[in-house]
Amino acid sequence: MLAVFTVVLMASLFTHEIAHKIVAQRMGLWAEFRLTFMGVVLTLFSMVSPLFKIVSPGAVMVAGVADRQSIGRISIAGPVTNIGLSVVFLAFTFLVPQFPLIFLLGATFNAWIALFNLVPYGMLDGFKVFLWNKRSWALAFAVSLVLTLVSYTLILPRISP
């Protein structure tokens, strides 16, 4: 179960970052994933910390001339990918009753990634989306919040003693 969840977790983070890269490249910009020193340190610290959990070993770096709209669209691509994955995992929770917990964990994790990344602060995706289009930000944030609450509501009774 742990190995499967690790694969789900890594695939979710990978697709989030690749979504940024694909959208940037479709706009004619240069984009590549790069490990960041601080991201790797935070990820390693998270592995041993019982309270502090951040998995972010790197990010997609984008270069070229881009306006606020382009940056907003590139930034929203990752969270929208996680929203989509959360919906798919949530659907599989009910469609494949043999493995409901792993799908529910996938739904919860992806909803949380989207919600966290949409916080309009600092270098997070949400800040760039908020600057670009407040309606798009509000819609994505609301959907990710609802998905997070629904998935937590469904998962807590299954993992609580």
C-alpha positions as CSV (number, residue, x, y, z in Angstrom):
1,M,0.0,0.0,0.0
2,L,2.8,2.4,0.9
3,A,4.6,1.7,-2.4
4,V,1.4,2.3,-4.4
5,F,0.7,5.6,-2.6
6,T,4.3,6.7,-3.2
7,V,3.8,6.1,-6.9
8,V,0.5,8.1,-6.8
9,L,2.2,10.9,-4.9
10,M,5.1,11.2,-7.3
11,A,2.9,10.9,-10.4
12,S,0.7,13.7,-9.0
13,L,3.6,16.0,-8.4
14,F,5.2,15.1,-11.7
15,T,2.0,15.8,-13.7
16,H,1.5,19.1,-11.9
17,E,5.0,20.3,-12.9
18,I,4.8,18.9,-16.5
19,A,1.5,20.7,-17.0
20,H,3.3,24.0,-16.3
21,K,6.0,23.0,-18.7
22,I,3.6,22.0,-21.5
23,V,1.6,25.2,-21.3
24,A,4.7,27.3,-21.3
25,Q,6.2,25.6,-24.3
26,R,2.9,25.8,-26.2
27,M,3.1,29.6,-25.7
28,G,6.6,29.6,-27.3
29,L,8.5,29.9,-24.0
30,W,11.5,27.9,-22.8
31,A,10.6,25.7,-19.8
32,E,12.3,22.9,-17.9
33,F,12.1,21.3,-14.5
34,R,15.0,22.0,-12.2
35,L,15.8,20.8,-8.7
36,T,16.2,23.6,-6.2
37,F,18.6,23.3,-3.3
38,M,16.0,24.7,-0.8
39,G,13.3,22.4,-2.2
40,V,15.4,19.3,-1.8
41,V,16.3,20.4,1.8
42,L,12.7,20.9,2.7
43,T,11.7,17.6,1.1
44,L,14.4,15.7,3.0
45,F,13.5,17.5,6.3
46,S,9.9,16.5,5.6
47,M,10.8,12.9,5.4
48,V,12.0,12.8,9.0
49,S,9.7,15.4,10.5
50,P,6.5,14.1,12.0
51,L,4.8,17.5,11.8
52,F,6.3,19.4,8.8
53,K,5.5,17.9,5.4
54,I,6.4,19.7,2.1
55,V,7.4,17.7,-0.9
56,S,8.8,20.1,-3.5
57,P,12.2,19.2,-4.7
58,G,12.1,21.6,-7.6
59,A,10.0,23.6,-10.0
60,V,9.5,24.4,-13.7
61,M,11.6,27.4,-14.7
62,V,10.2,29.5,-17.5
63,A,12.1,32.0,-19.6
64,G,11.1,34.3,-22.4
65,V,8.9,37.3,-22.8
66,A,5.6,36.6,-21.1
67,D,2.7,38.9,-20.1
68,R,0.5,38.6,-17.0
69,Q,-2.0,36.5,-18.9
70,S,0.6,34.0,-20.1
71,I,2.1,33.7,-16.6
72,G,-1.4,33.2,-15.1
73,R,-2.3,30.5,-17.6
74,I,1.0,28.7,-17.0
75,S,0.5,28.9,-13.3
76,I,-3.0,27.6,-13.2
77,A,-2.1,24.6,-15.3
78,G,-0.6,22.7,-12.4
79,P,-3.5,23.1,-9.9
80,V,-6.1,22.4,-12.6
81,T,-4.2,19.2,-13.4
82,N,-4.4,18.2,-9.7
83,I,-8.1,19.1,-9.6
84,G,-8.7,16.8,-12.5
85,L,-6.7,14.0,-10.9
86,S,-8.6,14.5,-7.7
87,V,-11.9,14.1,-9.5
88,V,-10.7,11.0,-11.3
89,F,-9.4,9.4,-8.1
90,L,-12.6,10.3,-6.3
91,A,-14.7,8.7,-9.0
92,F,-12.5,5.5,-8.9
93,T,-13.1,5.4,-5.1
94,F,-16.7,4.5,-5.9
95,L,-16.2,2.7,-9.2
96,V,-13.5,0.3,-8.0
97,P,-14.6,-0.8,-4.5
98,Q,-11.7,-3.3,-4.1
99,F,-9.2,-0.4,-3.5
100,P,-11.1,2.5,-2.1
101,L,-8.5,3.8,0.3
102,I,-5.7,4.2,-2.3
103,F,-8.0,6.1,-4.6
104,L,-9.3,8.2,-1.7
105,L,-5.7,9.0,-0.7
106,G,-5.0,10.0,-4.3
107,A,-8.1,12.2,-4.4
108,T,-7.2,13.8,-1.0
109,F,-3.6,14.4,-1.9
110,N,-4.3,16.0,-5.3
111,A,-7.1,18.2,-3.9
112,W,-4.7,19.4,-1.2
113,I,-1.9,20.1,-3.7
114,A,-4.2,22.2,-5.8
115,L,-5.6,24.0,-2.7
116,F,-2.1,24.7,-1.3
117,N,-0.7,25.9,-4.6
118,L,-3.7,28.2,-5.2
119,V,-3.0,30.2,-2.0
120,P,-2.3,33.7,-3.4
121,Y,1.0,34.3,-1.7
122,G,4.6,34.6,-2.6
123,M,5.9,32.3,-5.3
124,L,2.9,29.9,-5.2
125,D,0.9,29.5,-8.3
126,G,-2.1,31.1,-6.7
127,F,-0.4,34.5,-6.5
128,K,0.3,34.6,-10.2
129,V,-3.2,33.4,-11.1
130,F,-4.8,35.9,-8.7
131,L,-2.9,38.8,-10.4
132,W,-3.9,37.5,-13.8
133,N,-7.6,36.7,-13.3
134,K,-9.4,36.8,-10.0
135,R,-12.5,34.9,-11.3
136,S,-10.3,32.0,-12.6
137,W,-8.4,32.0,-9.3
138,A,-11.7,32.1,-7.2
139,L,-13.2,29.2,-9.3
140,A,-10.1,27.0,-9.1
141,F,-9.7,27.8,-5.4
142,A,-13.3,27.1,-4.6
143,V,-13.3,23.8,-6.5
144,S,-10.1,22.6,-4.8
145,L,-11.4,23.6,-1.4
146,V,-14.6,21.6,-2.0
147,L,-12.7,18.6,-3.2
148,T,-10.3,18.8,-0.2
149,L,-13.3,19.0,2.3
150,V,-15.2,16.2,0.5
151,S,-12.1,13.9,0.3
152,Y,-11.1,14.6,4.0
153,T,-14.7,13.9,5.0
154,L,-14.6,10.6,3.2
155,I,-11.1,9.5,4.3
156,L,-11.2,10.4,8.0
157,P,-13.6,7.7,9.1
158,R,-11.5,5.1,7.2
159,I,-8.2,6.0,8.8
160,S,-9.3,6.9,12.3
161,P,-8.9,4.3,15.0
